[in-house]
Amino acid sequence: MGTQLDALRQALAAESGDSTSSFEGGKWADGVVSWSFSADPESEASSSYAQFVALAQQAFQTWAAPSELTFQQVPDSPQADIRLTWSQLNTTSTGVLGYTTVETADGQMLPGAVVRLEDPAQLGVTADANGQLAYSGTQAEVLQVLLHEIGHALGLGDNPDVNSIMYPFASASNRTLDATDLKGIASLYGAGSTAPSSASGTQGSDGKVLAALSSLNELILSNVAAFSPAASATGAAPGSATATAGLAAQLAPDQLQLSPHGT
C-alpha cells in the first residue's frame, strides 16, 4: 500500500498545478438536484448534526453558482438525488475522510448518490485556528470535505492540482474552489456542455496521473468496503456504471501517520 501511495504522490507532484479536471462519467440532467442528510434520531439530536447540515447547505450553495444548478434540501429518502450520511471510515488508521458512490446511465447521474463522511462520534470535530469546524488531529475542515465529496456527486473526479478542492488529499492549500474546479464544473453544466463519456475521461491530463488516481480509488475501495458498501451495478440498465471516490486526510504531526495515509 505504501508503494502505491508513494507512486501516487510522485505522479501528482509531477503534475502539480495542472489545470485539468477529470470526470466521473455523468452529470445531472435536471437543473434541480435534491439532497438530504441521513442520520439516526440520536445523531440528529447532537450539536454535530446541526453543524454538519449547516455546512452542507453552505457547500451546496458554493457549487450552485458555477454549476448553475439549484440544490433543494428534502427529507431523507432513497429518492433524494444526493444523500449525505455519517459512516465509520476509521480515519485515524485509513486516512479516509469521505467516500462517494455515484451511478450513471447513458451519461446521466441516477438518484441515490451517497456521500459518506467520517462520523464525528468516531473522530471528533473541533474549531481549528481559522475558527472553522475541522476533524480533530487533521488539517481537514468539514466544509472542505463536503465540497470535495459533493464535487464527486456532481460528476467531478480527482485531479492533480494541489490547490483544487478535487485534489484527493486534504490540506490547508485546497479548502476552496480554484480555477480548475470552476473550469471543470462549467465544462459539465455550462452552456453547450456535454457529459464525459466515461469516468476516465479527462481534458489533457497526464496518463501517469490518471493511472495513479485509478490506484487511489482502488485503495479507497479496499479500505472502506467493510464500512461503506459500494452501490452495485448488478442488474443495472445497459450503459450504466458505478464510480467511487474519496478524500484522504493529511494527518497532523502528533498522529501516528505523518503523511496522507490509507487512500
C-alpha positions in Angstrom: 0.0 0.0 0.0 2.8 2.4 0.9 4.4 1.9 -2.5 1.2 2.7 -4.3 0.7 5.8 -2.2 4.3 6.9 -2.9 3.7 6.4 -6.7 0.5 8.4 -6.4 2.2 11.3 -4.6 5.1 11.3 -7.2 2.7 11.4 -10.1 0.6 14.2 -8.5 3.7 16.2 -7.7 4.9 15.9 -11.3 1.7 17.4 -12.5 1.3 19.9 -9.6 -0.7 23.0 -10.7 -2.1 21.2 -13.8 -5.4 23.0 -14.5 -7.2 19.9 -15.9 -10.3 18.1 -14.5 -11.3 14.5 -14.6 -14.8 13.3 -14.5 -17.0 10.5 -13.0 -18.8 9.7 -16.3 -22.1 11.6 -16.0 -23.9 14.7 -14.9 -27.4 15.6 -13.5 -29.8 16.1 -16.4 -32.2 18.2 -14.4 -31.3 21.7 -13.3 -32.7 21.0 -9.8 -30.9 18.5 -7.7 -32.3 17.3 -4.4 -30.2 16.4 -1.4 -30.7 15.1 2.2 -28.7 14.3 5.3 -29.4 10.9 6.7 -28.8 10.2 10.4 -30.4 8.2 13.2 -32.7 10.0 15.7 -29.9 10.1 18.4 -27.4 11.6 16.0 -30.0 14.2 14.8 -30.2 15.4 18.4 -26.5 16.1 18.6 -24.9 19.5 18.1 -22.6 18.0 15.4 -25.6 17.1 13.2 -26.8 20.7 13.1 -23.3 21.9 12.4 -22.8 19.4 9.5 -26.2 20.2 8.0 -25.4 24.0 8.0 -22.0 23.3 6.4 -23.7 21.0 3.8 -26.0 23.9 2.9 -23.0 26.2 2.5 -21.2 23.6 0.4 -24.1 23.1 -2.0 -24.5 26.9 -2.2 -20.8 27.2 -3.1 -21.3 24.8 -6.0 -24.6 26.3 -7.1 -23.2 29.5 -8.7 -20.6 28.0 -11.0 -22.7 25.0 -11.9 -25.9 27.0 -12.4 -27.7 24.1 -10.6 -30.4 24.6 -8.0 -30.0 22.4 -4.9 -33.0 21.6 -2.9 -32.8 20.1 0.6 -35.5 17.5 1.2 -36.4 15.0 4.0 -34.2 12.0 3.7 -35.4 9.2 1.4 -33.9 6.8 -1.2 -35.5 9.2 -3.8 -33.1 12.0 -3.0 -30.6 12.6 -5.7 -27.7 13.0 -3.3 -27.8 11.5 0.2 -25.2 12.6 2.8 -24.6 10.4 5.8 -22.1 9.6 8.5 -20.1 6.4 8.3 -17.3 4.9 10.4 -14.4 5.3 8.0 -11.7 4.8 10.6 -9.8 7.9 9.5 -7.1 7.6 12.1 -6.0 4.3 10.6 -7.2 4.6 7.0 -6.8 8.3 6.3 -10.1 8.3 4.5 -12.4 11.3 5.4 -15.1 10.9 2.9 -16.3 8.4 0.3 -18.8 9.0 -2.5 -20.7 6.5 -4.7 -22.5 7.5 -7.8 -24.2 5.5 -10.5 -24.7 6.7 -14.1 -26.7 5.5 -17.1 -26.1 6.9 -20.6 -24.1 9.8 -19.3 -26.7 10.8 -16.7 -26.4 10.6 -12.9 -29.0 8.4 -11.2 -30.8 9.3 -8.0 -29.3 7.9 -4.8 -25.7 9.1 -5.0 -24.3 8.6 -1.5 -21.8 10.8 0.2 -20.3 9.2 3.3 -18.4 11.3 5.8 -16.4 10.2 8.8 -18.7 10.0 11.8 -17.8 12.7 14.4 -18.7 10.1 17.1 -15.6 8.2 15.9 -13.3 11.1 15.0 -14.3 14.2 16.9 -14.6 17.7 15.4 -13.3 21.0 16.8 -12.7 24.6 15.8 -9.4 25.0 14.0 -7.1 28.0 14.1 -9.3 29.7 11.5 -12.4 29.1 13.6 -13.7 26.5 11.1 -15.1 23.1 12.1 -12.4 20.5 11.5 -11.7 16.9 12.2 -9.5 16.6 15.3 -5.9 15.8 14.6 -6.1 16.6 10.9 -5.8 19.6 8.6 -9.2 18.8 7.1 -12.0 21.2 7.6 -15.5 19.7 7.4 -16.6 22.2 4.8 -13.6 21.2 2.7 -14.5 17.5 2.9 -18.1 18.3 2.0 -17.1 20.4 -1.0 -14.8 17.7 -2.3 -17.3 14.8 -1.9 -20.2 16.9 -3.3 -17.9 17.6 -6.3 -17.8 13.9 -6.9 -21.6 13.6 -6.6 -21.9 16.3 -9.3 -19.6 14.4 -11.7 -16.1 15.7 -11.0 -13.2 13.3 -10.4 -10.0 13.7 -8.5 -7.3 15.8 -10.2 -3.6 16.6 -9.8 -4.0 20.4 -9.0 -2.8 20.7 -5.3 -4.9 23.8 -4.9 -8.1 22.3 -6.2 -10.9 21.2 -3.9 -10.9 18.0 -6.0 -7.2 17.2 -5.2 -7.5 13.8 -3.3 -5.5 14.9 -0.2 -6.9 17.4 2.2 -4.5 20.2 3.3 -4.5 23.9 4.0 -3.9 24.6 0.3 -7.1 23.2 -1.1 -10.0 24.4 1.1 -11.9 26.3 -1.6 -12.8 26.0 -5.3 -10.0 27.2 -7.5 -9.8 27.9 -11.3 -9.5 24.1 -12.1 -12.7 23.4 -10.2 -14.6 26.3 -11.8 -13.5 25.3 -15.2 -14.3 21.6 -14.6 -17.8 22.2 -13.3 -18.5 24.7 -16.1 -17.5 22.1 -18.7 -20.1 19.8 -17.2 -23.0 22.2 -16.7 -22.1 25.4 -18.7 -23.7 26.5 -22.0 -23.1 23.9 -24.6 -21.6 21.4 -22.2 -21.8 17.6 -22.6 -21.2 14.8 -20.1 -17.9 13.0 -20.4 -18.3 9.5 -22.0 -16.6 7.7 -19.1 -15.2 8.1 -15.6 -11.7 8.1 -17.1 -12.5 10.9 -19.5 -10.3 14.0 -19.0 -9.2 17.1 -20.7 -5.4 16.8 -21.3 -4.5 15.0 -18.0 -1.2 13.1 -17.9 -1.7 9.3 -18.3 0.6 8.6 -15.3 -1.5 10.7 -13.1 -4.7 9.0 -14.3 -3.2 5.6 -13.5 -2.2 6.8 -10.1 -5.7 8.2 -9.4 -7.1 4.9 -10.5 -4.9 3.2 -7.9 -6.1 5.7 -5.4 -9.8 4.8 -5.9 -8.9 1.1 -5.7 -7.2 1.7 -2.3 -10.2 3.7 -1.1 -12.5 0.8 -2.1 -10.3 -1.8 -0.3 -10.0 0.3 2.9 -13.6 1.3 3.4 -15.5 -1.6 1.9 -16.3 -3.0 5.3 -17.8 0.3 6.5 -19.3 1.7 3.2 -20.6 -0.9 0.8 -20.4 0.4 -2.7 -23.6 0.5 -4.8 -23.7 -2.5 -7.1 -24.3 -2.2 -10.8 -25.7 -5.8 -10.8 -29.0 -5.7 -12.7 -28.4 -2.2 -13.8 -29.7 -1.0 -17.1 -27.4 -1.2 -20.2 -25.0 1.8 -20.3 -24.9 2.2 -16.5 -21.8 2.4 -14.4 -20.8 2.9 -10.8 -18.0 5.2 -9.7 -16.5 5.7 -6.3 -14.0 8.3 -5.0 -13.0 9.8 -1.7 -10.8 12.3 0.1 -7.7 11.5 2.2 -6.6 13.2 5.4 -3.3 15.0 5.8 -2.8 14.0 9.5 -1.2 16.3 11.9 2.3 15.6 13.3 1.0 14.3 16.6 -0.7 11.4 14.9 1.0 8.0 14.2 0.8 8.7 10.4 2.9 11.7 9.4 1.7 11.9 5.8 -1.5 11.2 3.8 -2.3 7.6 4.5 -4.9 4.9 3.8 -6.2 6.1 0.5 
